[in-house]
Amino acid sequence: MSALLALLRKEAYHIRRDRRTLAVVLALPVVQVLLFGSAIRTDVDHVRVAIVEPAPDEATLALRNRFSATDTFRVVAVVPRMADLDPLFETSRAQAAVVLPVGFASELAERTGTSLLVVVDATDPNTGSALRAYVEAVIRAYEREIAGGDMRPAFAAHRISATTRMRFNPTRESSNIFVPGLMAFVLTILASLMTAISLTREKETGTIEALLVSPLRPWSIILGKVLPYLAIGVTAAVAILIEARLVFDVPLRGSAALLVAESVLFILASLALGILVSTRTSSQRVAMMMAMLGSMLPNILLSGFIFPIESMPLLLRTMAQVVPGQWFVTIARGIMLKGVGLEYLWKETLILGGMALVLLAVSARAFRARLE
């Protein structure tokens, strides 16, 4: 019994001494509950919708105002031709579109019935199905409004017929959305978590002192530590692409070389986060928890990998803008499912590259100060 009490006192002493470990252990579950509770949403809000009006009239204006008046939709563009939808969908400016026919008002007035087309971005199958249901709900509400004085409700209920077209993922395969997101998750583990643990292990074993007395410069030490993980990350990215194509039949409509190059930018950003974590920790245990808290959880919950960012609270939507995984997932889905290139993904590429450069500069500076 006395030996057990002595062991308990020893552990309590170590916990009190390593206050950073205690703070991380206590903060991790709190942050997890806040992130999961706020980010896990099955509803879809702030839907970006485009309206195709080849011949505007009072009926098309009324239906457009129906979408603008709801809290769910935000009309981002009104265009005259269906061809104008391509850049809107390929740059993710629009998630759904309603294509109205010529003579929409006259067909409604003649009571002969009319039809329209609903186009939905189905790169996320669950979100695509929800978007289709929301759009059709607005159309049915408008249909009931214009049939308010009609004494033939059975005829009026079928006045507007809507045909849905699912773009980019017409079969709505779940693997088409999860595999690009899994790339970000796997590369984060390989780059951020493993780098943080590797550099912290040097401190625990005392080998960091041997590096300090060597003629190596701080940047040489950083390169020697991160380049192997960069090579492993690139190899893993290529392996994931091959597996996605051969095993899960995920399409790769864009450039594989471009996607690998974008993966390098994301790996560099994750490596920099791992270096930054290692400069603030003194044990592998704390490094693992901080890497999970600072990189893995945000890249899972705030990247749009599982849950749509549009449905999250404003604070989390703002936080998602500084998560590298959000931009990489957008790039990966754009290249794999939409087949777009840098002409549409240049903004996301610049942001991801800028994040990588800033994080590398900050982490290198912090690591140099730590060595000194």
Steps between C-alpha positions, in 0.01 A plus 500: 500500500781738585666428165176584320465828689860586418434433132186716508691786666772469238253519211317793660833680538585448130156620394529815712851559368406465135219754501493518121412132483223549753363800311495309170338194659226715652452714189482214250160356601350849539612606152387167355149539639478862379623415150292186457190657652521807277630343179283188480198626310284299261302800378622727220495879526628793295451313171650683202245483219512635145197582285496454122247742346516500119189723482421674830133566575283558805484128586876444485553811713246376755665158525844657528376721783371185669856369521643835611241533777596173673777467758621178336590638156721777373464593132857548374435550129224551244616393153324474161649168379573157639856522368562776755450247781821309427746748656264555794491130586865431420616778733241395765338844487167324452377180663167486319329664204143539379461516121175673404343456156414769246140610542479386862227750591287433190512123554382547857224736388376253237475227767661250266780423743868583471831343590834620626842348565676481836878452480681393819869461584515138619868481595359449850211251446327569833516874456388466136189306599417757768550786252262337253235460769539862613475638146193291423339615827531864389355413158204319657437794734493735201270258318255504791517880511402550136228233531342673798183599312481188284192287567671194347775410746561157343589670172688787663721268706676386183535840336883514532708187446867502603768278348821458700848459356783403736838631381850354554374197696179387331505154663544665843775262608617577854855390422529785250477750785674315781816392315615860418432593863688196627806622310509807724450289812773245418751765389436695821584194710817426303623858490383690808470227762810301405719810467394633840569164666833453320643838601373467857660156526838666436444713809394208717794281402751786523624464143398859425814612689715299261339687212565833670874444528522377142591740215141475370303821476144511645345496154711195413366319806144589398556379144657178620201433720215593265625390157452127576141567606446714192614209283277261694205737463543532123527122470186460709313753284589309182402170665164644609426620146582158355289324762209741452498436127553123500313394816224758549466611135518867598536709183809708434373742237777756546878496505661245733827696491320816614335312788835360614650850485211634709559214744859618543373845606262344751772267635735797547232686697441192717874449553531861613220447752683194632823699541311778677342251741838342574648836601228546763512153653755295689348150483361279227176458692428873505618538140254234385209666682586849379543379143160335522347814646667743261496313171309172488170612655473825296591316179226243565219723627568839338614392153161405357625140487194362680274792592421799273665819616201708390282349776745580781476806730671818387791456741584154363455617140754774573739255668472265202658764276837453674490119493725371218286186465198700386687637198663167420168312509349759265798460265493118513127481426533757225776308323363148559125553456465820297812467286601864542852641498689803623280731294224434756706397805762776494352679803493186716853413384634845589335487843634151572848595377493820706400303810785255441756782464378688808485188716847390385645843579335515844594143591860544382532819704350331808725195457811720463409693814444173684842369395669822606 
